[in-house]
Amino acid sequence: MVGIIIQSRMGSARLPGKSLRKIQGEPLLHYCVARAKLSKYADELVVATTIKQEDDSIEEWCLANGVECFRGSEEDVLDRYYQAASKYGFQTVVRLTADNPFIDPKLIDLLIISFLVYDNDYIGMGNNWPYGLGIEVLTFETLKKVWEAATLEPHREHVTLYIKENADSFKTKRIPLDRNLSNIRLTVDYQKDFDRAEKLLCGLLSKFGINFSWYEAVNLYKEMKFDEKI
């Protein structure tokens, strides 16, 4: 069972409520969910939010749109992932975040296939990819091992940080990119990111529909000369 878990919450300090901020009538979360659902090799998708009252709206959106929703700890995101994966019986866990609306389903499938072929504990993206295309895949057993071993607050808040800082204890791999596009910002952390994402999404959706590729997003980003505006 390959399951996608998308972490999402309303309490962002840098851009409060960003998960449900709307672009063309749909919240940011919609684009991440809709694109992730295009994956051919994932069996299930769950949005993992917190038990805080302010995140009731995320659960309500999920219920209204036929999306599974799990609620857990706000600060202990590792526990939220572990409990969600346990509940749904995921053997392979794909980690996404709701502030990345440009995530590419073909990249999700590439990582799932690579993960299974290489028989890794963990696989992620190399450092040269545009910021905001982050996908991570790990076995449930690896997630459980980290959940049991991690005690430091940063390791509980950042799901895979323990793996990265203890790489010798895991079989890991990163998918490289043959050019450096790390200066291209496709995530949404700040208002200027949201404004950029809105312009990009409007252009991409009008040209390609919801199933646009990551490189089509990068090409439009360059056409709009966002690098020069940063």
ABEGO torsion letter per residue (X at the ends): XBBBBBBBBAABAABBGAAABBBGGBBAAAAAAAAAAABAABABBBBBBBABAAAAAAAAAAAAAGBBBBBBBAABAAAAAAAAAAAAGBABBBBBBAABAABBAAAAAAAAAAAAAAGBABBBBBAABBBGABBBBBBAAAAAAAAAABABAAAAABAAAAAAAAAAABBBBBBBBABBAAABBABBABAAAAAAAAAAAAAAAAAAEAABBAAAAAAAAAAAGAAAAX
